[in-house]
Amino acid sequence: MSDSTRRTLRTSLQTVLALLPLLAGEPSARNAPAVAGVVAIAAALTRVMALPEVERLLPSWLRKEGRT
């Protein structure tokens, strides 16, 4: 699997995880503060998933090249 495909899958997974709280709420909750919350969660997940400890827990097809 190419590095660009791997990065796309990781970003997609992080975005879905970030959107879960928003999707679980009422439709009226979809406003600017909710979107800001999603962006904050996505940023935090991106940072956490970049940690070597988390990298080792990911399935091999989601790991960065050269790290196992």
N, C-alpha and C positions, 0 to 999 in steps of 0.2 A: 504494500500500500504506500502510495506516495506521501511525502510530508505534507503537501497542501491538502490532500484528502483527509489526512489525520487531523490537521488543524481545523478543518471545516467541521468534522464530526465532533471534536471536542467543544468548539464554540457553540454548535447546535445543542449539544447536551447541556452546556452551561446556561444557555438562553432558556431552554425548556424548564430547567430547574428554577431559574429566576422568575419565570412567568407563573409557576404553580400557585403562589399565594394570590396573585391577581386573578387568575382563572377561578379560584375557589371562592372568591368574593362575589358580592352582588354586582349586576351590571352597572349600577350607579357609582360603584367604586372606581370605575375606569376614568380617571381624571389625571390632571397633572401630578399631584402628589403620589398617586399610585404608579404612574410611569417613572417618576423619579426614584421610587422605591425599587422598582424592577431594575433600573439601571444600576443602582447601588448594590443590589444583590448580585447582579451579573458581574460587576467589577470585583466584588469580594470573592465570588466563586472562581473567577479567572485567576486571581492572585493565589488563592488556596490551592488550586489545581496545579499551579506552577511549582509548588514546594516539592522537594525531592521525596519526602516521606509519602505524600499523596501519590506522586508519580509511580512509586513502587506498588501501590495498591491497585492501580488501574490495570485493566486487561492489556495484554501486549499490543493489540491493534490500536490502542489509544495512547500508548506511550510515545514520548519523543524519540526520534532516531538516536541511537547510540547510548540510550539509557535502558537498562533492564533490571 
